[in-house]
Amino acid sequence: MRAPPAEQHALLELQAHDSVIDRLNHRRGALPEDVRLAELTKALATVDQLAAERDGSLATVRREQSRLEDEVDMVSRKARSEEQRAVSGKVTSPKELTAIQEEVAALKRRQGVLEDELLERMEQRETLEADQAELASRRERIAADEAEATKARDAALVEIDRDLDAERAARDALVPKVGEELRALYDQVRAKQGGVGAAALVGNTCQGCRVSISALELAAIRKRPADEVKRCENCRRILVVE
Ligand SMILES: [Zn+2]
């Protein structure tokens, strides 16, 4: 294949822009800000899960608390009315009075047990409510971090996209300077060789694979016409003689 040296040198420039574009695209897809955002999203989900569990427990404890309050109320009312009946004078039989006193004592014992349980529930409720408050403030902090990380990510993207636009414009301007045939070969080699299709020969080293070219091969390359498209004997990339 033949291509004027100016075209071959334009191809090297094109390669330089393509390499920068590849690097920018890679950076765009591997932003540390995106990693941070993913972590924060996971942390938020964890906090929400914990909060939902606490909500469930709290609803149960509140239900139990109100049931116990009702029961305490009922038992204490029953005890009061029995006491009133005993002192009303309407009950005269000593046997019946003793039975009432025993009933009142049993009701008060029951009330004591219920009140202990109620106290326990109130303590559980307090602990759960404190947990929830802590989770809410933790969630707030994470959400604030997430907002900040989103802002940082967006700023990084804007910067990368601006650089990409500039590189693409510079690349587009170069394209007409490289013949179609040479470009097709370049694209083909570039696809096979990790994004580098053309490399300069600097001294005796191919800048594509960094392998030194033998003195014999180097002499042969130098002897060939300047408009002949050369390939590196090692990596097969288009070799542009400086
Ligand atoms: Zn090479």
Residues whose N, C-alpha, C, O or C-beta is under 5 A from the ligand:
A	BS01	ZN	C206 G208 C209 C232 N234 C235
